[in-house]
Amino acid sequence: MFLSTLQASGRRTFQGTATFYQGDTLVSASDSGPLSTDSYSRNDGVQTGLTAEYHLPAGTHWQLDAVSSASLSEGGERLFSTSELAATWLIADRWFANATLNHELSAEHFNVDRAVDSWEVRSGASLSYFLEDSWALQLGMAEDQLHTSIAYQRQDTFSIGISYVFTGLLAAPGLFEPMRLTPPAR
């Protein structure tokens, strides 16, 4: 069971000035002082649903993960569904690859039918090469598609980067003592 709340507030201010010249002579000028509007909205709701997860460490180099969840809003008028698949591959000592696929949808209840009013699909993959324990070269791509009743959007992203782990400290309070990354064996 999920309990969610969304609260938003905002302020909008407008101020304008207009001047009219004829040649180099000022004919008229006007100024509208700051006009402000405030808004506040709140949306509380209860969602009930199920989540299923499956994790498979396939040998020493592979990890496969799947997560799926579905939930209904408090009155049953809206259905939310998400599914995600992920694969991680430790290719060699310094090579690491991963890929993900995610799907989300929202469906509203009309009379006795339920119609999908929005969906989103995200996919991505990346490949990393660790130069040493703190530095890595990364190559990645991602695609995002969003469809609603009024719009369709698609975005493709390609990235190349260098990352650095600043602290090199891994900590999980209550599970084990903090560990420092060890230098690579020569």
N, C-alpha and C positions, 0 to 999 in steps of 0.2 A: 504494500500500500504506500502510496506517495502522497505527501501533503506539500503543496506548493503555494507560494505567494509572490506576487509581482507588484511592486509599488514604483511609481514614476512621478516625478515632479519636474516642472520646467518653467522658464521665464523667457518671454519674448519681448524685446524692446525695439522700438522704431523711432528714428529721429530723422527729419528731412529739412533741407535748406534749398531754396530756389531763388535764383537771381536772373533778371532779364535785362539785357543791354541792347540799346539801339546805337549802332556805331560804337563810340567809346563812352556813351552816357548811360548811367544806371537808370533804368525806367522803373523797375519795381523789384522788391525783395520780400521773401516770406520765409518764415521759420516755424516749423511745427516741433514743439517741444517733445521730449521723450514720452512716448506712449507705451505703457507696459501692460502685459497680461500674464497672469499666473495660471498654471494648471496643475492638477493633481489627480491621479487615477490609482485605483487599487483593484487587484484581481486576485481573490483567494479561491482556491479550489482543492478538491480531493480527487485523486486519481487512484484507481485500483487496477492492478495488473500483475503479470507474471514475467519473470526473467529466467532465461535458461542460458547456461554457459558451458562450453566444452573446451578444454585445454589439453593438447596432446604434444608432449615433448617427444618428437620422433627421432630418436638417436641423440648423439652428442652435438649435432650441427643444426637440427631443425626444431622449430616450435610452431605449432599450428593452433590458432585460437578462433573460436566462434562464439558470438554473444547475440542473443535475440530477445527482445522484450516487446510486450504489447500491453497497453493500458487503456482504460475507459475513463472518461471524465465522470464527475459525481452523478449526473443525471443520465449517463449513458449516451449523451448526444454526440460525443466526439471520441473517435478511436485514434490512438497514437501507436505507431509501430516502428521499431528500429531493429536493424540486423547489421552485424559487422563480422567480417572475416579478415584474419590477419595471418601472414606467414613471415617467419623470421629465419634467416639462414646465415649461420656463421661459416662462411665459405672456407676460409683458411685462418691462419694465425692472426692476420691483421685486416682481413676483409669481412665486411658485414653487409647484408642486404635484407631489406624488408619490403613487404607489399601489403596494402590494406584496401578493402572494399567496404563501403558503408552505404546503407539505404535507409531512408526515413520517409514515413508517410503519415498524413493526417486525413481522416475521413469523417465527414459530418453525416449525421442521421437525418434523413428527410422522409417523413411519413414512415413507410416500412422499409425503404431502401437506404443503403449507406453508399455514398459516393465519395471517391477520393478527391479532395480539393487541393492538395499540394503534396509533392514528393520531391526528394532530393537524393541524388546519388553522388558519392564522393569516392574517388579512387586515387591511389598514389603508390609510388615505389621510390626507393632510394638505395643508393650504393655508397658505402663508406670505406675508405682505406685509412687506417690509423698509422700515421708516420711514426708516432711514439704514443705512449699511454695517454697523453694529454691533447695531442694534436691529431685532427682527422681531416681528410679531403672528402667532400661529399658531392654527389651528383643525384639530383632528384627530379621527379615530375609528378604532377597532380592534375586531376580534372574534377571539376565540380559542375553538376547540372542541377538546376532548380526549376521546377514547374509549378506554377500556381494557376488559379482560375483566370488571372489577368496577365500573366507574363511567363516567359521562358528565358532562362539565362544559362549560358555555358561559359566556363572560364577554364583555360588551360594554363598551367604554370610550369616552367622549367627553371631549375636552380642549380647553381654551382657554388660551392662555398667551402670555407675553412672554419673549423670549429676548434675551440680550446676549452678544456675543463679547468676552471680556475683553481678550485680547492683540492681536487683529487681525493676528497673525503666521502666515504659512503657510510651513512649512519641509519640505523633502524632502531630507535629507542625501544627497549624492552625485549628485543629479539636477539641482538648480539652487540658486541663492543664495536665502536667505530673502527673502520679499516682504512688504511692508506693504500693507494694504488702502488704496486711494486714496479720498479723499473724493468724493462724487458730483459730477458736472458740473452746473453751474447754468445 
